[in-house]
């Protein structure tokens, strides 16, 4: 399992929002944030499914981020995440 930092998400968002919407750039424009807590089997199952999708390379239209809520409570506050697992687009 590969965990992302909230700083990585913020950097990606800043880079994506600064790129032109008329650009023919094929990089992903949609972020998928999967919020999980490692003690929850249900949340970890969801994280594993998103990890599989991310590594499969088939979802080229989006960038998937997997965040541990206990390490990134600031991200949970910013996105109003109060329960896990949660997915924000």
C-alpha positions in Angstrom: 0.0 0.0 0.0 1.3 3.4 -1.0 0.1 6.3 1.2 0.0 9.9 0.0 0.7 13.0 2.0 -1.7 15.9 2.0 1.1 18.1 0.8 1.3 15.9 -2.3 -2.4 16.4 -2.9 -2.2 20.2 -2.5 0.8 20.4 -4.8 -1.1 18.4 -7.5 -4.2 20.6 -7.1 -2.1 23.7 -7.4 -0.3 22.4 -10.5 -3.6 21.2 -12.1 -5.5 24.4 -11.4 -2.7 26.5 -12.9 -2.7 24.6 -16.2 -4.9 25.9 -19.0 -8.3 24.3 -19.4 -8.0 24.5 -23.1 -4.7 22.7 -23.1 -4.5 19.4 -24.9 -2.5 18.1 -22.0 -3.4 14.4 -21.4 -2.6 14.5 -17.7 -5.4 13.7 -15.2 -7.7 16.6 -14.3 -9.9 14.9 -11.6 -8.6 14.1 -8.2 -10.0 11.2 -6.2 -9.2 11.3 -2.5 -9.7 8.1 -0.5 -9.7 8.8 3.2 -9.1 5.8 5.4 -8.1 4.8 8.9 -5.7 1.9 9.2 -7.5 0.2 12.1 -10.7 -0.2 10.0 -10.9 -3.3 7.9 -13.6 -1.8 5.7 -11.6 1.3 5.1 -8.4 -0.7 4.4 -10.3 -2.8 1.9 -11.4 0.3 0.0 -7.9 1.6 0.1 -6.6 -1.6 -1.4 -9.2 -1.4 -4.2 -8.2 2.2 -5.0 -4.5 1.1 -4.9 -5.2 -1.6 -7.4 -7.0 0.9 -9.7 -4.1 3.3 -9.3 -1.5 0.8 -10.2 -3.5 -0.7 -13.0 -3.1 2.5 -15.0 -6.5 2.2 -16.6 -8.0 5.3 -15.1 -6.1 7.9 -17.0 -8.6 10.7 -16.5 -8.1 10.9 -12.7 -5.4 10.9 -10.1 -6.0 8.8 -7.1 -4.7 9.7 -3.6 -5.0 7.5 -0.5 -4.7 9.4 2.7 -4.5 8.1 6.3 -6.9 10.3 8.3 -4.9 9.9 11.5 -1.8 11.4 9.9 -3.7 14.0 7.9 -6.4 15.4 10.1 -6.0 18.8 8.4 -7.1 17.2 5.1 -10.2 15.7 6.8 -11.0 19.2 8.2 -10.5 20.8 4.8 -12.8 18.3 3.0 -15.3 17.9 5.9 -14.6 14.1 6.2 -16.1 12.9 9.5 -16.3 9.2 8.8 -14.2 6.6 7.0 -13.9 5.3 4.5 -14.8 8.4 2.5 -14.1 9.3 -1.1 -14.0 12.9 -2.3 -13.9 13.8 -6.0 
